[in-house]
Amino acid sequence: MSTKHLHNISLAEYRNALRKLGCNLVGTAGGHEKWTRKDLSRPIIFQTHIDPIPERIIASNNRTLGVSKKEFLEALN
């Protein structure tokens, strides 16, 4: 992805980036997906009926993942 912004990232792109960052889908409930990784203190959760993913959700989940914006954007590529 050539953009340097965290907006307009589709659900499919977001899921692929999470996989590249070592996360695994552990479940869905009520229109939300729950992803985790061994070293996380809490899961990554986002709504599946909102596409593209809101930038604030991506930024919040990046803090949980412990990745910078640059690292996340690299995972998108």
N, CA, C, O and CB atoms as a CASP TS submission, in Angstrom:
PFRMAT TS
TARGET T0000
AUTHOR 0000-0000-0000
METHOD Language model
MODEL 1
PARENT N/A
ATOM      1  N   MET     1       0.843  -1.174   0.000  1.00  0.00           N
ATOM      2  CA  MET     1       0.000   0.000   0.000  1.00  0.00           C
ATOM      3  C   MET     1       0.885   1.233   0.000  1.00  0.00           C
ATOM      4  O   MET     1       1.786   1.343   0.831  1.00  0.00           O
ATOM      5  CB  MET     1      -0.957   0.000   1.211  1.00  0.00           C
ATOM      6  N   SER     2       0.651   2.146  -0.899  1.00  0.00           N
ATOM      7  CA  SER     2       1.542   3.290  -1.058  1.00  0.00           C
ATOM      8  C   SER     2       1.205   4.454  -0.127  1.00  0.00           C
ATOM      9  O   SER     2       2.033   5.345   0.057  1.00  0.00           O
ATOM     10  CB  SER     2       1.502   3.762  -2.480  1.00  0.00           C
ATOM     11  N   THR     3       0.033   4.465   0.453  1.00  0.00           N
ATOM     12  CA  THR     3      -0.363   5.564   1.320  1.00  0.00           C
ATOM     13  C   THR     3       0.422   5.544   2.632  1.00  0.00           C
ATOM     14  O   THR     3       0.861   4.489   3.088  1.00  0.00           O
ATOM     15  CB  THR     3      -1.861   5.500   1.600  1.00  0.00           C
ATOM     16  N   LYS     4       0.589   6.708   3.221  1.00  0.00           N
ATOM     17  CA  LYS     4       1.266   6.794   4.502  1.00  0.00           C
ATOM     18  C   LYS     4       0.266   7.089   5.612  1.00  0.00           C
ATOM     19  O   LYS     4       0.636   7.553   6.690  1.00  0.00           O
ATOM     20  CB  LYS     4       2.357   7.868   4.464  1.00  0.00           C
ATOM     21  N   HIS     5      -0.994   6.815   5.335  1.00  0.00           N
ATOM     22  CA  HIS     5      -2.061   7.066   6.292  1.00  0.00           C
ATOM     23  C   HIS     5      -2.708   5.754   6.713  1.00  0.00           C
ATOM     24  O   HIS     5      -2.594   4.744   6.019  1.00  0.00           O
ATOM     25  CB  HIS     5      -3.110   8.016   5.698  1.00  0.00           C
ATOM     26  N   LEU     6      -3.382   5.779   7.843  1.00  0.00           N
ATOM     27  CA  LEU     6      -4.037   4.583   8.353  1.00  0.00           C
ATOM     28  C   LEU     6      -5.516   4.525   7.982  1.00  0.00           C
ATOM     29  O   LEU     6      -6.271   3.778   8.604  1.00  0.00           O
ATOM     30  CB  LEU     6      -3.886   4.516   9.852  1.00  0.00           C
ATOM     31  N   HIS     7      -5.942   5.285   6.996  1.00  0.00           N
ATOM     32  CA  HIS     7      -7.348   5.225   6.612  1.00  0.00           C
ATOM     33  C   HIS     7      -7.493   4.495   5.283  1.00  0.00           C
ATOM     34  O   HIS     7      -6.522   4.305   4.552  1.00  0.00           O
ATOM     35  CB  HIS     7      -7.952   6.641   6.521  1.00  0.00           C
ATOM     36  N   ASN     8      -8.708   4.098   4.990  1.00  0.00           N
ATOM     37  CA  ASN     8      -9.034   3.356   3.765  1.00  0.00           C
ATOM     38  C   ASN     8      -8.339   1.999   3.694  1.00  0.00           C
ATOM     39  O   ASN     8      -7.952   1.557   2.612  1.00  0.00           O
ATOM     40  CB  ASN     8      -8.657   4.177   2.551  1.00  0.00           C
ATOM     41  N   ILE     9      -8.181   1.342   4.831  1.00  0.00           N
ATOM     42  CA  ILE     9      -7.626  -0.006   4.859  1.00  0.00           C
ATOM     43  C   ILE     9      -8.808  -0.965   4.964  1.00  0.00           C
ATOM     44  O   ILE     9      -9.567  -0.930   5.933  1.00  0.00           O
ATOM     45  CB  ILE     9      -6.605  -0.200   6.055  1.00  0.00           C
ATOM     46  N   SER    10      -8.951  -1.815   3.961  1.00  0.00           N
ATOM     47  CA  SER    10     -10.090  -2.729   3.930  1.00  0.00           C
ATOM     48  C   SER    10      -9.936  -3.826   4.988  1.00  0.00           C
ATOM     49  O   SER    10      -8.852  -4.046   5.527  1.00  0.00           O
ATOM     50  CB  SER    10     -10.237  -3.355   2.532  1.00  0.00           C
ATOM     51  N   LEU    11     -11.043  -4.501   5.266  1.00  0.00           N
ATOM     52  CA  LEU    11     -11.015  -5.621   6.203  1.00  0.00           C
ATOM     53  C   LEU    11     -10.022  -6.691   5.753  1.00  0.00           C
ATOM     54  O   LEU    11      -9.267  -7.222   6.567  1.00  0.00           O
ATOM     55  CB  LEU    11     -12.414  -6.230   6.348  1.00  0.00           C
ATOM     56  N   ALA    12     -10.023  -7.004   4.466  1.00  0.00           N
ATOM     57  CA  ALA    12      -9.114  -8.034   3.946  1.00  0.00           C
ATOM     58  C   ALA    12      -7.656  -7.628   4.141  1.00  0.00           C
ATOM     59  O   ALA    12      -6.837  -8.443   4.566  1.00  0.00           O
ATOM     60  CB  ALA    12      -9.392  -8.295   2.455  1.00  0.00           C
ATOM     61  N   GLU    13      -7.328  -6.375   3.835  1.00  0.00           N
ATOM     62  CA  GLU    13      -5.952  -5.892   4.021  1.00  0.00           C
ATOM     63  C   GLU    13      -5.562  -5.925   5.501  1.00  0.00           C
ATOM     64  O   GLU    13      -4.440  -6.296   5.847  1.00  0.00           O
ATOM     65  CB  GLU    13      -5.802  -4.455   3.462  1.00  0.00           C
ATOM     66  N   TYR    14      -6.503  -5.532   6.374  1.00  0.00           N
ATOM     67  CA  TYR    14      -6.231  -5.502   7.809  1.00  0.00           C
ATOM     68  C   TYR    14      -5.978  -6.914   8.339  1.00  0.00           C
ATOM     69  O   TYR    14      -5.044  -7.137   9.109  1.00  0.00           O
ATOM     70  CB  TYR    14      -7.404  -4.850   8.565  1.00  0.00           C
ATOM     71  N   ARG    15      -6.807  -7.853   7.927  1.00  0.00           N
ATOM     72  CA  ARG    15      -6.610  -9.245   8.349  1.00  0.00           C
ATOM     73  C   ARG    15      -5.245  -9.772   7.895  1.00  0.00           C
ATOM     74  O   ARG    15      -4.550 -10.434   8.666  1.00  0.00           O
ATOM     75  CB  ARG    15      -7.734 -10.139   7.786  1.00  0.00           C
ATOM     76  N   ASN    16      -4.865  -9.484   6.664  1.00  0.00           N
ATOM     77  CA  ASN    16      -3.562  -9.923   6.153  1.00  0.00           C
ATOM     78  C   ASN    16      -2.417  -9.315   6.952  1.00  0.00           C
ATOM     79  O   ASN    16      -1.440 -10.000   7.255  1.00  0.00           O
ATOM     80  CB  ASN    16      -3.419  -9.553   4.675  1.00  0.00           C
ATOM     81  N   ALA    17      -2.531  -8.033   7.296  1.00  0.00           N
ATOM     82  CA  ALA    17      -1.492  -7.368   8.087  1.00  0.00           C
ATOM     83  C   ALA    17      -1.390  -8.002   9.475  1.00  0.00           C
ATOM     84  O   ALA    17      -0.287  -8.211   9.980  1.00  0.00           O
ATOM     85  CB  ALA    17      -1.788  -5.854   8.209  1.00  0.00           C
ATOM     86  N   LEU    18      -2.531  -8.309  10.091  1.00  0.00           N
ATOM     87  CA  LEU    18      -2.510  -8.949  11.412  1.00  0.00           C
ATOM     88  C   LEU    18      -1.818 -10.310  11.342  1.00  0.00           C
ATOM     89  O   LEU    18      -1.046 -10.663  12.234  1.00  0.00           O
ATOM     90  CB  LEU    18      -3.947  -9.109  11.958  1.00  0.00           C
ATOM     91  N   ARG    19      -2.090 -11.063  10.299  1.00  0.00           N
ATOM     92  CA  ARG    19      -1.415 -12.367  10.129  1.00  0.00           C
ATOM     93  C   ARG    19       0.096 -12.181   9.995  1.00  0.00           C
ATOM     94  O   ARG    19       0.870 -12.919  10.604  1.00  0.00           O
ATOM     95  CB  ARG    19      -1.970 -13.112   8.884  1.00  0.00           C
ATOM     96  N   LYS    20       0.517 -11.192   9.196  1.00  0.00           N
ATOM     97  CA  LYS    20       1.952 -10.927   9.017  1.00  0.00           C
ATOM     98  C   LYS    20       2.619 -10.499  10.322  1.00  0.00           C
ATOM     99  O   LYS    20       3.815 -10.712  10.518  1.00  0.00           O
ATOM    100  CB  LYS    20       2.159  -9.846   7.955  1.00  0.00           C
ATOM    101  N   LEU    21       1.825  -9.889  11.217  1.00  0.00           N
ATOM    102  CA  LEU    21       2.350  -9.453  12.509  1.00  0.00           C
ATOM    103  C   LEU    21       2.264 -10.558  13.559  1.00  0.00           C
ATOM    104  O   LEU    21       2.521 -10.318  14.739  1.00  0.00           O
ATOM    105  CB  LEU    21       1.597  -8.222  12.991  1.00  0.00           C
ATOM    106  N   GLY    22       1.903 -11.769  13.130  1.00  0.00           N
ATOM    107  CA  GLY    22       1.909 -12.918  14.023  1.00  0.00           C
ATOM    108  C   GLY    22       0.633 -13.175  14.786  1.00  0.00           C
ATOM    109  O   GLY    22       0.636 -13.969  15.726  1.00  0.00           O
ATOM    110  N   CYS    23      -0.450 -12.536  14.420  1.00  0.00           N
ATOM    111  CA  CYS    23      -1.719 -12.718  15.115  1.00  0.00           C
ATOM    112  C   CYS    23      -2.546 -13.826  14.484  1.00  0.00           C
ATOM    113  O   CYS    23      -2.394 -14.153  13.308  1.00  0.00           O
ATOM    114  CB  CYS    23      -2.509 -11.422  15.118  1.00  0.00           C
ATOM    115  N   ASN    24      -3.421 -14.390  15.296  1.00  0.00           N
ATOM    116  CA  ASN    24      -4.320 -15.450  14.844  1.00  0.00           C
ATOM    117  C   ASN    24      -5.748 -15.113  15.230  1.00  0.00           C
ATOM    118  O   ASN    24      -6.001 -14.591  16.316  1.00  0.00           O
ATOM    119  CB  ASN    24      -3.909 -16.814  15.439  1.00  0.00           C
ATOM    120  N   LEU    25      -6.677 -15.411  14.341  1.00  0.00           N
ATOM    121  CA  LEU    25      -8.098 -15.232  14.612  1.00  0.00           C
ATOM    122  C   LEU    25      -8.522 -16.300  15.602  1.00  0.00           C
ATOM    123  O   LEU    25      -8.317 -17.491  15.365  1.00  0.00           O
ATOM    124  CB  LEU    25      -8.948 -15.306  13.301  1.00  0.00           C
ATOM    125  N   VAL    26      -9.119 -15.873  16.723  1.00  0.00           N
ATOM    126  CA  VAL    26      -9.557 -16.835  17.730  1.00  0.00           C
ATOM    127  C   VAL    26     -11.066 -16.927  17.833  1.00  0.00           C
ATOM    128  O   VAL    26     -11.583 -17.837  18.482  1.00  0.00           O
ATOM    129  CB  VAL    26      -8.986 -16.473  19.069  1.00  0.00           C
ATOM    130  N   GLY    27     -11.787 -16.002  17.206  1.00  0.00           N
ATOM    131  CA  GLY    27     -13.236 -16.107  17.245  1.00  0.00           C
ATOM    132  C   GLY    27     -13.944 -14.876  16.720  1.00  0.00           C
ATOM    133  O   GLY    27     -13.357 -13.806  16.559  1.00  0.00           O
ATOM    134  N   THR    28     -15.227 -15.067  16.461  1.00  0.00           N
ATOM    135  CA  THR    28     -16.100 -13.971  16.074  1.00  0.00           C
ATOM    136  C   THR    28     -17.356 -14.063  16.913  1.00  0.00           C
ATOM    137  O   THR    28     -17.833 -15.151  17.237  1.00  0.00           O
ATOM    138  CB  THR    28     -16.432 -14.010  14.551  1.00  0.00           C
ATOM    139  N   ALA    29     -17.882 -12.905  17.259  1.00  0.00           N
ATOM    140  CA  ALA    29     -19.120 -12.854  18.035  1.00  0.00           C
ATOM    141  C   ALA    29     -19.778 -11.504  17.827  1.00  0.00           C
ATOM    142  O   ALA    29     -19.140 -10.462  17.981  1.00  0.00           O
ATOM    143  CB  ALA    29     -18.851 -13.108  19.542  1.00  0.00           C
ATOM    144  N   GLY    30     -21.042 -11.524  17.480  1.00  0.00           N
ATOM    145  CA  GLY    30     -21.801 -10.287  17.371  1.00  0.00           C
ATOM    146  C   GLY    30     -21.217  -9.275  16.410  1.00  0.00           C
ATOM    147  O   GLY    30     -21.291  -8.075  16.673  1.00  0.00           O
ATOM    148  N   GLY    31     -20.641  -9.713  15.311  1.00  0.00           N
ATOM    149  CA  GLY    31     -20.088  -8.794  14.331  1.00  0.00           C
ATOM    150  C   GLY    31     -18.708  -8.269  14.665  1.00  0.00           C
ATOM    151  O   GLY    31     -18.270  -7.276  14.084  1.00  0.00           O
ATOM    152  N   HIS    32     -18.016  -8.910  15.584  1.00  0.00           N
ATOM    153  CA  HIS    32     -16.657  -8.523  15.968  1.00  0.00           C
ATOM    154  C   HIS    32     -15.726  -9.714  15.793  1.00  0.00           C
ATOM    155  O   HIS    32     -16.097 -10.856  16.061  1.00  0.00           O
ATOM    156  CB  HIS    32     -16.617  -8.008  17.434  1.00  0.00           C
ATOM    157  N   GLU    33     -14.511  -9.429  15.339  1.00  0.00           N
ATOM    158  CA  GLU    33     -13.478 -10.462  15.271  1.00  0.00           C
ATOM    159  C   GLU    33     -12.498 -10.238  16.407  1.00  0.00           C
ATOM    160  O   GLU    33     -12.192  -9.102  16.769  1.00  0.00           O
ATOM    161  CB  GLU    33     -12.746 -10.448  13.893  1.00  0.00           C
ATOM    162  N   LYS    34     -12.011 -11.339  16.963  1.00  0.00           N
ATOM    163  CA  LYS    34     -11.057 -11.301  18.063  1.00  0.00           C
ATOM    164  C   LYS    34      -9.792 -12.001  17.606  1.00  0.00           C
ATOM    165  O   LYS    34      -9.824 -13.173  17.233  1.00  0.00           O
ATOM    166  CB  LYS    34     -11.638 -11.967  19.351  1.00  0.00           C
ATOM    167  N   TRP    35      -8.664 -11.274  17.636  1.00  0.00           N
ATOM    168  CA  TRP    35      -7.359 -11.780  17.229  1.00  0.00           C
ATOM    169  C   TRP    35      -6.420 -11.716  18.427  1.00  0.00           C
ATOM    170  O   TRP    35      -6.558 -10.845  19.286  1.00  0.00           O
ATOM    171  CB  TRP    35      -6.788 -10.968  16.025  1.00  0.00           C
ATOM    172  N   THR    36      -5.477 -12.632  18.480  1.00  0.00           N
ATOM    173  CA  THR    36      -4.540 -12.625  19.592  1.00  0.00           C
ATOM    174  C   THR    36      -3.144 -13.065  19.137  1.00  0.00           C
ATOM    175  O   THR    36      -2.943 -13.562  18.029  1.00  0.00           O
ATOM    176  CB  THR    36      -5.045 -13.538  20.715  1.00  0.00           C
ATOM    177  N   ARG    37      -2.220 -12.860  20.026  1.00  0.00           N
ATOM    178  CA  ARG    37      -0.825 -13.271  19.841  1.00  0.00           C
ATOM    179  C   ARG    37      -0.296 -13.564  21.237  1.00  0.00           C
ATOM    180  O   ARG    37      -0.735 -12.930  22.197  1.00  0.00           O
ATOM    181  CB  ARG    37       0.048 -12.153  19.091  1.00  0.00           C
ATOM    182  N   LYS    38       0.623 -14.494  21.377  1.00  0.00           N
ATOM    183  CA  LYS    38       1.084 -14.933  22.701  1.00  0.00           C
ATOM    184  C   LYS    38       1.514 -13.799  23.622  1.00  0.00           C
ATOM    185  O   LYS    38       1.242 -13.843  24.822  1.00  0.00           O
ATOM    186  CB  LYS    38       2.226 -15.880  22.540  1.00  0.00           C
ATOM    187  N   ASP    39       2.175 -12.790  23.081  1.00  0.00           N
ATOM    188  CA  ASP    39       2.739 -11.733  23.919  1.00  0.00           C
ATOM    189  C   ASP    39       1.780 -10.586  24.229  1.00  0.00           C
ATOM    190  O   ASP    39       2.170  -9.641  24.914  1.00  0.00           O
ATOM    191  CB  ASP    39       3.945 -11.182  23.260  1.00  0.00           C
ATOM    192  N   LEU    40       0.549 -10.638  23.751  1.00  0.00           N
ATOM    193  CA  LEU    40      -0.393  -9.531  23.969  1.00  0.00           C
ATOM    194  C   LEU    40      -1.089  -9.654  25.315  1.00  0.00           C
ATOM    195  O   LEU    40      -1.441 -10.752  25.747  1.00  0.00           O
ATOM    196  CB  LEU    40      -1.437  -9.486  22.848  1.00  0.00           C
ATOM    197  N   SER    41      -1.283  -8.520  25.971  1.00  0.00           N
ATOM    198  CA  SER    41      -1.982  -8.517  27.255  1.00  0.00           C
ATOM    199  C   SER    41      -3.499  -8.542  27.071  1.00  0.00           C
ATOM    200  O   SER    41      -4.238  -8.910  27.984  1.00  0.00           O
ATOM    201  CB  SER    41      -1.577  -7.291  28.071  1.00  0.00           C
ATOM    202  N   ARG    42      -3.951  -8.149  25.890  1.00  0.00           N
ATOM    203  CA  ARG    42      -5.381  -8.197  25.569  1.00  0.00           C
ATOM    204  C   ARG    42      -5.543  -8.447  24.073  1.00  0.00           C
ATOM    205  O   ARG    42      -4.622  -8.195  23.297  1.00  0.00           O
ATOM    206  CB  ARG    42      -6.100  -6.874  25.992  1.00  0.00           C
ATOM    207  N   PRO    43      -6.700  -8.936  23.670  1.00  0.00           N
ATOM    208  CA  PRO    43      -6.889  -9.255  22.250  1.00  0.00           C
ATOM    209  C   PRO    43      -7.113  -8.017  21.390  1.00  0.00           C
ATOM    210  O   PRO    43      -7.433  -6.938  21.889  1.00  0.00           O
ATOM    211  CB  PRO    43      -8.060 -10.197  22.086  1.00  0.00           C
ATOM    212  N   ILE    44      -6.936  -8.201  20.097  1.00  0.00           N
ATOM    213  CA  ILE    44      -7.248  -7.190  19.085  1.00  0.00           C
ATOM    214  C   ILE    44      -8.686  -7.459  18.661  1.00  0.00           C
ATOM    215  O   ILE    44      -9.013  -8.568  18.239  1.00  0.00           O
ATOM    216  CB  ILE    44      -6.239  -7.242  17.844  1.00  0.00           C
ATOM    217  N   ILE    45      -9.538  -6.459  18.770  1.00  0.00           N
ATOM    218  CA  ILE    45     -10.950  -6.630  18.421  1.00  0.00           C
ATOM    219  C   ILE    45     -11.364  -5.509  17.476  1.00  0.00           C
ATOM    220  O   ILE    45     -11.007  -4.348  17.674  1.00  0.00           O
ATOM    221  CB  ILE    45     -11.851  -6.641  19.696  1.00  0.00           C
ATOM    222  N   PHE    46     -12.128  -5.877  16.441  1.00  0.00           N
ATOM    223  CA  PHE    46     -12.668  -4.869  15.526  1.00  0.00           C
ATOM    224  C   PHE    46     -13.978  -5.373  14.938  1.00  0.00           C
ATOM    225  O   PHE    46     -14.239  -6.574  14.885  1.00  0.00           O
ATOM    226  CB  PHE    46     -11.651  -4.537  14.396  1.00  0.00           C
ATOM    227  N   GLN    47     -14.792  -4.422  14.499  1.00  0.00           N
ATOM    228  CA  GLN    47     -16.100  -4.744  13.923  1.00  0.00           C
ATOM    229  C   GLN    47     -15.939  -5.183  12.476  1.00  0.00           C
ATOM    230  O   GLN    47     -15.160  -4.602  11.720  1.00  0.00           O
ATOM    231  CB  GLN    47     -17.055  -3.531  14.013  1.00  0.00           C
ATOM    232  N   THR    48     -16.679  -6.208  12.103  1.00  0.00           N
ATOM    233  CA  THR    48     -16.568  -6.740  10.755  1.00  0.00           C
ATOM    234  C   THR    48     -17.569  -6.128   9.787  1.00  0.00           C
ATOM    235  O   THR    48     -17.501  -6.390   8.586  1.00  0.00           O
ATOM    236  CB  THR    48     -16.745  -8.222  10.783  1.00  0.00           C
ATOM    237  N   HIS    49     -18.486  -5.327  10.281  1.00  0.00           N
ATOM    238  CA  HIS    49     -19.470  -4.718   9.378  1.00  0.00           C
ATOM    239  C   HIS    49     -19.085  -3.292   8.968  1.00  0.00           C
ATOM    240  O   HIS    49     -19.841  -2.620   8.266  1.00  0.00           O
ATOM    241  CB  HIS    49     -20.843  -4.706  10.041  1.00  0.00           C
ATOM    242  N   ILE    50     -17.925  -2.841   9.399  1.00  0.00           N
ATOM    243  CA  ILE    50     -17.432  -1.515   9.009  1.00  0.00           C
ATOM    244  C   ILE    50     -16.201  -1.707   8.129  1.00  0.00           C
ATOM    245  O   ILE    50     -15.161  -2.184   8.583  1.00  0.00           O
ATOM    246  CB  ILE    50     -17.095  -0.632  10.269  1.00  0.00           C
ATOM    247  N   ASP    51     -16.342  -1.327   6.868  1.00  0.00           N
ATOM    248  CA  ASP    51     -15.255  -1.494   5.901  1.00  0.00           C
ATOM    249  C   ASP    51     -15.194  -0.238   5.049  1.00  0.00           C
ATOM    250  O   ASP    51     -16.160   0.050   4.342  1.00  0.00           O
ATOM    251  CB  ASP    51     -15.461  -2.775   5.011  1.00  0.00           C
ATOM    252  N   PRO    52     -14.118   0.515   5.081  1.00  0.00           N
ATOM    253  CA  PRO    52     -12.815   0.235   5.668  1.00  0.00           C
ATOM    254  C   PRO    52     -12.808   0.425   7.191  1.00  0.00           C
ATOM    255  O   PRO    52     -13.715   1.027   7.765  1.00  0.00           O
ATOM    256  CB  PRO    52     -11.765   1.128   5.033  1.00  0.00           C
ATOM    257  N   ILE    53     -11.769  -0.103   7.815  1.00  0.00           N
ATOM    258  CA  ILE    53     -11.587  -0.006   9.263  1.00  0.00           C
ATOM    259  C   ILE    53     -11.288   1.457   9.629  1.00  0.00           C
ATOM    260  O   ILE    53     -10.438   2.079   8.992  1.00  0.00           O
ATOM    261  CB  ILE    53     -10.431  -0.956   9.749  1.00  0.00           C
ATOM    262  N   PRO    54     -11.967   2.020  10.638  1.00  0.00           N
ATOM    263  CA  PRO    54     -11.670   3.393  11.046  1.00  0.00           C
ATOM    264  C   PRO    54     -10.222   3.549  11.543  1.00  0.00           C
ATOM    265  O   PRO    54      -9.681   2.673  12.218  1.00  0.00           O
ATOM    266  CB  PRO    54     -12.644   3.830  12.139  1.00  0.00           C
ATOM    267  N   GLU    55      -9.632   4.661  11.197  1.00  0.00           N
ATOM    268  CA  GLU    55      -8.233   4.925  11.556  1.00  0.00           C
ATOM    269  C   GLU    55      -8.004   4.853  13.061  1.00  0.00           C
ATOM    270  O   GLU    55      -6.960   4.367  13.496  1.00  0.00           O
ATOM    271  CB  GLU    55      -7.809   6.293  11.040  1.00  0.00           C
ATOM    272  N   ARG    56      -8.940   5.317  13.853  1.00  0.00           N
ATOM    273  CA  ARG    56      -8.780   5.301  15.316  1.00  0.00           C
ATOM    274  C   ARG    56      -8.708   3.872  15.861  1.00  0.00           C
ATOM    275  O   ARG    56      -8.012   3.617  16.843  1.00  0.00           O
ATOM    276  CB  ARG    56      -9.940   6.053  15.984  1.00  0.00           C
ATOM    277  N   ILE    57      -9.427   2.943  15.225  1.00  0.00           N
ATOM    278  CA  ILE    57      -9.388   1.544  15.645  1.00  0.00           C
ATOM    279  C   ILE    57      -8.026   0.935  15.312  1.00  0.00           C
ATOM    280  O   ILE    57      -7.447   0.206  16.118  1.00  0.00           O
ATOM    281  CB  ILE    57     -10.522   0.737  14.966  1.00  0.00           C
ATOM    282  N   ILE    58      -7.530   1.238  14.135  1.00  0.00           N
ATOM    283  CA  ILE    58      -6.212   0.735  13.725  1.00  0.00           C
ATOM    284  C   ILE    58      -5.136   1.279  14.665  1.00  0.00           C
ATOM    285  O   ILE    58      -4.274   0.526  15.119  1.00  0.00           O
ATOM    286  CB  ILE    58      -5.900   1.133  12.251  1.00  0.00           C
ATOM    287  N   ALA    59      -5.179   2.571  14.958  1.00  0.00           N
ATOM    288  CA  ALA    59      -4.179   3.189  15.834  1.00  0.00           C
ATOM    289  C   ALA    59      -4.229   2.577  17.236  1.00  0.00           C
ATOM    290  O   ALA    59      -3.187   2.304  17.832  1.00  0.00           O
ATOM    291  CB  ALA    59      -4.401   4.713  15.912  1.00  0.00           C
ATOM    292  N   SER    60      -5.422   2.364  17.756  1.00  0.00           N
ATOM    293  CA  SER    60      -5.574   1.758  19.078  1.00  0.00           C
ATOM    294  C   SER    60      -5.031   0.330  19.090  1.00  0.00           C
ATOM    295  O   SER    60      -4.311  -0.059  20.010  1.00  0.00           O
ATOM    296  CB  SER    60      -7.049   1.766  19.505  1.00  0.00           C
ATOM    297  N   ASN    61      -5.377  -0.440  18.072  1.00  0.00           N
ATOM    298  CA  ASN    61      -4.891  -1.817  17.998  1.00  0.00           C
ATOM    299  C   ASN    61      -3.384  -1.873  17.780  1.00  0.00           C
ATOM    300  O   ASN    61      -2.733  -2.806  18.251  1.00  0.00           O
ATOM    301  CB  ASN    61      -5.603  -2.566  16.881  1.00  0.00           C
ATOM    302  N   ASN    62      -2.818  -0.897  17.078  1.00  0.00           N
ATOM    303  CA  ASN    62      -1.363  -0.843  16.903  1.00  0.00           C
ATOM    304  C   ASN    62      -0.667  -0.629  18.243  1.00  0.00           C
ATOM    305  O   ASN    62       0.403  -1.189  18.486  1.00  0.00           O
ATOM    306  CB  ASN    62      -0.977   0.279  15.920  1.00  0.00           C
ATOM    307  N   ARG    63      -1.270   0.178  19.112  1.00  0.00           N
ATOM    308  CA  ARG    63      -0.693   0.376  20.447  1.00  0.00           C
ATOM    309  C   ARG    63      -0.704  -0.947  21.219  1.00  0.00           C
ATOM    310  O   ARG    63       0.272  -1.286  21.888  1.00  0.00           O
ATOM    311  CB  ARG    63      -1.479   1.472  21.233  1.00  0.00           C
ATOM    312  N   THR    64      -1.802  -1.686  21.124  1.00  0.00           N
ATOM    313  CA  THR    64      -1.893  -2.987  21.782  1.00  0.00           C
ATOM    314  C   THR    64      -0.846  -3.946  21.225  1.00  0.00           C
ATOM    315  O   THR    64      -0.223  -4.698  21.975  1.00  0.00           O
ATOM    316  CB  THR    64      -3.300  -3.580  21.613  1.00  0.00           C
ATOM    317  N   LEU    65      -0.654  -3.916  19.900  1.00  0.00           N
ATOM    318  CA  LEU    65       0.328  -4.783  19.246  1.00  0.00           C
ATOM    319  C   LEU    65       1.767  -4.360  19.534  1.00  0.00           C
ATOM    320  O   LEU    65       2.692  -5.161  19.407  1.00  0.00           O
ATOM    321  CB  LEU    65       0.093  -4.791  17.749  1.00  0.00           C
ATOM    322  N   GLY    66       1.949  -3.099  19.922  1.00  0.00           N
ATOM    323  CA  GLY    66       3.294  -2.589  20.152  1.00  0.00           C
ATOM    324  C   GLY    66       4.041  -2.321  18.868  1.00  0.00           C
ATOM    325  O   GLY    66       5.266  -2.442  18.825  1.00  0.00           O
ATOM    326  N   VAL    67       3.313  -1.955  17.805  1.00  0.00           N
ATOM    327  CA  VAL    67       3.950  -1.650  16.521  1.00  0.00           C
ATOM    328  C   VAL    67       3.730  -0.181  16.175  1.00  0.00           C
ATOM    329  O   VAL    67       2.704   0.409  16.513  1.00  0.00           O
ATOM    330  CB  VAL    67       3.393  -2.565  15.394  1.00  0.00           C
ATOM    331  N   SER    68       4.701   0.382  15.504  1.00  0.00           N
ATOM    332  CA  SER    68       4.589   1.765  15.056  1.00  0.00           C
ATOM    333  C   SER    68       3.741   1.820  13.792  1.00  0.00           C
ATOM    334  O   SER    68       3.440   0.796  13.179  1.00  0.00           O
ATOM    335  CB  SER    68       5.988   2.382  14.805  1.00  0.00           C
ATOM    336  N   LYS    69       3.368   3.025  13.422  1.00  0.00           N
ATOM    337  CA  LYS    69       2.627   3.224  12.181  1.00  0.00           C
ATOM    338  C   LYS    69       3.449   2.705  11.002  1.00  0.00           C
ATOM    339  O   LYS    69       2.911   2.053  10.107  1.00  0.00           O
ATOM    340  CB  LYS    69       2.273   4.723  11.985  1.00  0.00           C
ATOM    341  N   LYS    70       4.741   2.991  11.002  1.00  0.00           N
ATOM    342  CA  LYS    70       5.625   2.552   9.928  1.00  0.00           C
ATOM    343  C   LYS    70       5.684   1.028   9.845  1.00  0.00           C
ATOM    344  O   LYS    70       5.614   0.462   8.754  1.00  0.00           O
ATOM    345  CB  LYS    70       7.028   3.121  10.131  1.00  0.00           C
ATOM    346  N   GLU    71       5.813   0.363  10.993  1.00  0.00           N
ATOM    347  CA  GLU    71       5.863  -1.099  11.011  1.00  0.00           C
ATOM    348  C   GLU    71       4.552  -1.697  10.499  1.00  0.00           C
ATOM    349  O   GLU    71       4.552  -2.687   9.767  1.00  0.00           O
ATOM    350  CB  GLU    71       6.159  -1.607  12.433  1.00  0.00           C
ATOM    351  N   PHE    72       3.445  -1.086  10.892  1.00  0.00           N
ATOM    352  CA  PHE    72       2.149  -1.580  10.428  1.00  0.00           C
ATOM    353  C   PHE    72       2.010  -1.408   8.918  1.00  0.00           C
ATOM    354  O   PHE    72       1.565  -2.324   8.227  1.00  0.00           O
ATOM    355  CB  PHE    72       1.007  -0.851  11.151  1.00  0.00           C
ATOM    356  N   LEU    73       2.384  -0.245   8.407  1.00  0.00           N
ATOM    357  CA  LEU    73       2.290  -0.008   6.981  1.00  0.00           C
ATOM    358  C   LEU    73       3.184  -0.968   6.185  1.00  0.00           C
ATOM    359  O   LEU    73       2.834  -1.373   5.076  1.00  0.00           O
ATOM    360  CB  LEU    73       2.662   1.432   6.672  1.00  0.00           C
ATOM    361  N   GLU    74       4.337  -1.329   6.759  1.00  0.00           N
ATOM    362  CA  GLU    74       5.211  -2.309   6.108  1.00  0.00           C
ATOM    363  C   GLU    74       4.539  -3.681   6.055  1.00  0.00           C
ATOM    364  O   GLU    74       4.700  -4.419   5.083  1.00  0.00           O
ATOM    365  CB  GLU    74       6.561  -2.406   6.849  1.00  0.00           C
ATOM    366  N   ALA    75       3.783  -4.019   7.109  1.00  0.00           N
ATOM    367  CA  ALA    75       3.072  -5.303   7.134  1.00  0.00           C
ATOM    368  C   ALA    75       1.954  -5.333   6.091  1.00  0.00           C
ATOM    369  O   ALA    75       1.548  -6.407   5.649  1.00  0.00           O
ATOM    370  CB  ALA    75       2.492  -5.567   8.535  1.00  0.00           C
ATOM    371  N   LEU    76       1.462  -4.177   5.702  1.00  0.00           N
ATOM    372  CA  LEU    76       0.424  -4.122   4.675  1.00  0.00           C
ATOM    373  C   LEU    76       0.986  -4.461   3.304  1.00  0.00           C
ATOM    374  O   LEU    76       0.253  -4.943   2.440  1.00  0.00           O
ATOM    375  CB  LEU    76      -0.223  -2.741   4.645  1.00  0.00           C
ATOM    376  N   ASN    77       2.253  -4.221   3.093  1.00  0.00           N
ATOM    377  CA  ASN    77       2.882  -4.480   1.789  1.00  0.00           C
ATOM    378  C   ASN    77       3.295  -5.910   1.624  1.00  0.00           C
ATOM    379  O   ASN    77       3.837  -6.280   0.583  1.00  0.00           O
ATOM    380  CB  ASN    77       4.077  -3.601   1.600  1.00  0.00           C
TER
END
